[in-house]
Amino acid sequence: MKIALASPPIPRSINEGLDWVEKLAQDAAKEQAAIICFPESFLPGYRGMGYRKEDRSPEKLRSALDKARKIAAGQSIGIILPMDWPHPLGFSNVAQVISEKGEPLGYQTKNQLDPSEDDFWIPGTERSIFEINGLKFGIVICHEGFRYPELVRWAARRDAKIVFHPYFTGSNKEGVPLTEWGNKDNPYYEKAMMMRALENTIYFASANYASLYPESASSVISPDGRCVAHAPYGKAGITVAEIDPELATGLLAKRFKEDLYR
């Protein structure tokens, strides 16, 4: 099976974001990918990055999801689409899951917020396993995958073959250009991706924006901890990787002796 990771620019509007959803979903479908995952909070756009306030209205968000469902059905590809989503107390940070037929399969909320996000999103409380084309997978969002490894293990212990990880690290304003994936002087994010796969014996697939100064790349990590594909730093496009679900045994995750930690 092939999977794809989207590395789009940070959208300046919800409509620009939808244009990128359509373009990159088409590109992934041409490569025969079964699923494409976009970065964190892709619609209406990551917080503080310039999208119009009205783009974050419940009506616009629901309309955007309907359009994304049509794109998925039109291209016969599953889409993991991170969005801000209406909540009775404000907005949640979620990853919508859409089947290759355009069916809504639910969403995963970001439950473990970064301290800087406490006043921006309402944390979720539940975790889910999803399935598209026979592939079982979990989702963790940004901070959850980098600093809360037990959330990836939760999915691996429930037979997920891969955990998708929409996130954002980097800036369009300043930073140190990266040149080599996993270099010892890079920020720790790419090393954390390797560990999430290796410590659970599953695939781990992280999708980041193509900002001007990314601090890590969209990457697919195999169950033995190797990076099998990654995006070029700062270049918009897709990363496609062929995965073998049979290799994702979840061996190390399932050997975890949970009773010892109660």
NORRAPE-V645105 format. One record per pair of residues at least 6 apart in sequence whose ideal C-beta (glycine too) atoms are under 8 Angstrom apart, sorted by the first residue. I is the first residue (numbers start at 1). J is the second residue. Records with the same first field share a line. If there is no record, write none. Layout:
# NORRAPE-V645105
I=J / J
This chain:
# NORRAPE-V645105
1=34 / 133 / 135 / 242 / 243 / 244 / 245
2=31 / 32 / 33 / 34 / 240 / 241 / 242 / 243
3=33 / 34 / 35 / 36 / 37 / 162 / 205 / 220 / 240 / 241 / 243
4=24 / 27 / 28 / 31 / 33 / 35 / 36 / 37 / 238 / 239 / 240 / 241
5=36 / 37 / 205 / 206 / 207 / 218 / 219 / 220 / 231 / 238 / 239 / 241
6=20 / 21 / 24 / 28 / 36 / 37 / 38 / 39 / 42 / 207 / 218 / 238
7=39 / 207 / 208 / 209 / 210 / 217 / 218 / 231 / 235 / 236 / 237 / 238 / 239
8=17 / 20 / 24 / 38 / 39 / 42 / 209 / 210 / 236
9=20 / 209 / 210 / 211 / 236
10=45 / 46 / 49 / 50 / 172 / 209 / 211
11=17 / 20 / 42 / 43 / 44 / 45 / 51
12=45 / 49 / 50 / 51
13=44 / 45 / 51 / 52 / 55
14=43 / 44 / 45 / 51 / 52 / 55 / 60 / 61 / 64
17=42 / 43 / 44 / 45 / 64
18=43 / 64 / 67 / 68 / 71
20=236
21=38 / 42 / 43 / 67 / 68 / 71 / 79 / 81
22=71
24=36 / 38 / 237 / 238
25=36 / 71 / 72 / 75 / 77 / 79
26=75
27=237 / 238
28=36 / 75 / 77 / 238 / 240
29=75 / 76 / 77
31=238 / 240
33=77 / 238 / 240
34=77 / 78 / 100 / 132 / 133 / 135
35=77 / 78 / 79 / 80 / 132 / 133 / 135 / 137 / 164
36=77 / 78 / 79 / 80 / 238
37=79 / 80 / 164 / 166 / 205 / 207
38=79 / 80 / 81 / 82 / 166 / 207
39=46 / 82 / 166 / 167 / 168 / 207 / 208 / 209 / 218
40=46 / 82 / 93 / 110 / 141 / 142 / 166 / 167 / 168
41=47 / 82 / 83 / 84 / 93 / 168
42=81 / 82 / 83 / 166
43=61 / 64 / 65 / 68 / 81 / 82 / 83 / 84
44=51 / 52 / 55 / 56 / 60 / 61 / 64 / 83 / 84
45=51 / 55
46=168 / 209
47=120
49=172
54=60
56=84 / 91
58=86
61=83 / 84 / 85 / 86
62=86
64=83
65=81 / 83 / 96 / 104
68=79 / 81 / 96 / 98
69=98 / 102 / 103 / 104
70=102
71=79
72=78 / 79 / 98 / 99 / 100 / 101 / 102
73=100 / 101 / 102
74=102
76=100 / 101
77=100
78=97 / 98 / 99 / 100 / 132 / 133
79=96 / 97 / 98
80=95 / 96 / 97 / 98 / 139 / 164 / 166
81=95 / 96 / 97 / 98
82=93 / 94 / 95 / 96 / 141 / 166
83=94 / 95 / 96
84=91 / 92 / 93 / 94 / 121
85=91 / 92 / 93 / 94 / 96 / 107
86=92
87=122
89=122
90=121 / 122
91=120 / 121 / 122
92=109 / 110 / 121 / 122 / 123 / 124
93=109 / 110 / 113 / 117 / 121 / 141
94=107 / 108 / 109 / 110 / 124
95=107 / 108 / 139 / 141 / 164 / 166
96=104 / 107
97=104 / 105 / 106 / 107 / 108 / 130 / 132 / 139
98=104 / 105
99=105 / 132
100=132 / 133
105=130 / 131 / 132
106=128 / 130
108=124 / 127 / 128 / 130 / 138 / 139 / 140 / 141
109=123 / 124 / 125 / 126
110=121 / 123 / 124 / 141 / 142 / 143 / 144
111=123 / 124 / 125 / 126 / 127 / 144 / 151
112=123 / 143 / 144 / 147 / 148 / 151
113=121 / 123 / 143
114=142 / 143
117=143
127=138 / 151 / 154 / 155
128=138 / 139
129=136 / 137 / 138 / 155 / 158 / 159 / 160
130=136 / 137 / 138 / 139
131=137
135=161 / 162 / 245
136=158 / 159 / 160 / 161
137=155 / 160 / 161 / 162 / 163 / 164
138=152 / 154 / 155 / 156 / 158 / 160 / 162 / 163 / 164
139=155 / 163 / 164 / 165 / 166
140=148 / 151 / 152 / 155 / 163 / 164 / 165
141=165 / 166 / 167
142=165 / 166 / 167 / 168
144=151
145=151 / 152 / 163 / 165 / 167 / 192 / 193 / 196 / 204 / 206
146=167 / 188 / 189 / 192
149=195 / 196 / 199
152=163 / 196 / 200 / 202 / 204
153=199 / 200 / 253 / 256
155=163 / 202
156=163 / 200 / 201 / 202 / 250 / 253 / 254
157=250 / 253 / 254 / 256
159=250
160=202 / 248 / 250
161=202 / 203 / 243 / 245 / 248 / 250
162=202 / 203 / 204 / 205 / 243 / 245 / 248
163=196 / 200 / 202 / 203 / 204 / 205
164=205 / 207
165=193 / 196 / 204 / 205 / 206 / 207
166=206 / 207
167=206 / 207 / 208
168=208 / 209 / 211
169=187 / 189 / 208 / 214 / 215 / 216
170=208 / 209 / 211 / 212 / 213 / 214 / 215 / 216
171=211 / 212 / 213
172=211 / 212 / 213
173=212 / 213
174=213
175=212 / 213 / 214 / 215
176=213
177=213 / 233 / 234
178=186 / 214 / 215 / 216 / 217 / 233
179=233
180=186
181=190 / 217 / 219 / 227 / 230
182=190 / 191 / 194 / 227
186=215 / 216
187=215 / 216
189=215 / 216
190=216 / 217 / 219 / 227
193=204 / 206 / 216 / 219 / 221 / 227
194=221 / 225 / 226 / 227
195=225
196=204 / 221
197=203 / 204 / 221 / 222 / 223 / 224 / 225
198=221 / 223 / 224 / 225 / 252
199=252 / 253
200=223 / 250 / 252 / 253
201=223 / 224 / 248 / 249 / 250 / 251 / 252 / 253
202=223 / 248 / 250 / 253
203=220 / 221 / 222 / 223 / 243 / 248
204=220 / 221
205=219 / 220 / 221 / 241
206=216 / 218 / 219 / 220 / 221
207=218
208=214 / 216 / 217 / 218 / 231
210=231 / 234 / 235 / 236 / 237
211=234
212=234
213=234
214=233 / 234
217=230 / 231 / 232 / 233
218=230 / 231 / 239
219=227 / 229 / 230 / 231 / 239
220=227 / 228 / 229 / 230 / 239 / 241 / 243
221=227 / 228
222=228 / 243 / 247
223=247 / 248 / 249
228=241 / 243
229=239 / 240 / 241
230=239
231=237 / 238 / 239
